[in-house]
Amino acid sequence: MFVPCDGPVRPIGRVGPSVIPAARLAVLVHRGPPIEADRSYGALASYVARHSLAVAGPVREYYLTGRRDTEDGSRWRTEICWPVFRTGA
């Protein structure tokens, strides 16, 4: 898990700064709490596998809207990003 930020980050315990490298990603926006994201993950994984796009690398989650924005879990949005290979110029 990570939180995008601009500027310096002070390490606290096991939490520290890291640069997330650029990557080519297949992206799906999950609507609702992250605890319910299993079907979204399944749909994205199926798409990537069906089109033979998968490459090694970690799946990423970007929390677009969450508890800090609204208590209404139905309004939460998470980008699920699966690494894929480049298919064109």
C-alpha positions in Angstrom: 0.0 0.0 0.0 1.2 3.5 -0.7 0.1 7.1 -0.6 1.2 9.4 -3.5 2.9 12.5 -2.2 5.0 15.5 -3.3 8.0 16.4 -1.3 10.0 14.7 1.4 8.6 11.9 3.6 9.9 11.2 7.1 10.2 7.4 7.8 8.1 6.2 10.7 8.7 2.6 12.0 8.6 0.3 9.0 7.0 3.0 6.8 9.3 4.9 4.5 9.6 6.7 1.2 9.8 4.8 -2.1 9.6 5.7 -5.7 7.0 3.7 -7.6 8.4 3.0 -11.1 6.4 3.8 -14.2 4.6 0.8 -15.8 2.1 -0.1 -18.5 -1.1 -1.1 -16.7 -4.6 -2.5 -17.4 -6.9 -0.5 -15.0 -10.3 -1.2 -13.6 -12.1 1.1 -11.1 -13.7 -0.8 -8.3 -16.8 0.9 -6.8 -17.4 0.2 -3.1 -15.3 -0.8 -0.1 -12.0 -2.6 -0.8 -13.2 -5.6 1.2 -15.6 -6.2 -1.7 -13.0 -5.9 -4.5 -12.6 -9.6 -5.1 -15.0 -9.6 -8.1 -13.2 -6.6 -9.6 -9.9 -8.3 -9.2 -11.3 -11.4 -10.8 -12.7 -9.5 -13.8 -9.4 -7.7 -14.4 -7.4 -10.9 -14.0 -9.7 -12.7 -16.5 -9.3 -9.9 -19.0 -5.5 -9.8 -18.7 -5.3 -13.6 -19.0 -7.8 -13.9 -21.9 -5.7 -11.3 -23.9 -2.3 -12.8 -22.8 -1.2 -9.4 -21.6 0.3 -10.3 -18.1 3.9 -9.5 -17.2 5.7 -9.9 -13.9 5.2 -7.1 -11.4 3.0 -6.1 -8.5 -0.6 -5.2 -8.9 -1.3 -1.7 -7.7 -4.2 -0.1 -5.9 -4.9 3.7 -6.0 -7.5 4.8 -3.5 -9.4 7.6 -5.3 -12.2 8.1 -2.9 -12.4 6.4 0.5 -13.2 6.8 4.2 -11.3 10.1 4.5 -13.5 11.6 1.8 -16.9 10.1 2.7 -18.4 7.5 5.2 -20.7 6.3 2.4 -18.9 3.1 1.3 -20.9 2.9 -1.9 -19.1 6.1 -3.1 -15.6 4.7 -2.5 -13.5 4.2 -5.6 -10.3 2.2 -6.0 -8.2 1.8 -9.2 -6.9 -1.7 -9.5 -3.9 -1.7 -11.9 -2.4 -4.9 -13.4 1.0 -4.8 -15.1 0.8 -5.6 -18.8 3.1 -5.5 -21.8 3.0 -2.8 -24.4 0.8 -3.7 -27.3 1.5 -0.8 -29.7 3.5 2.3 -30.4 
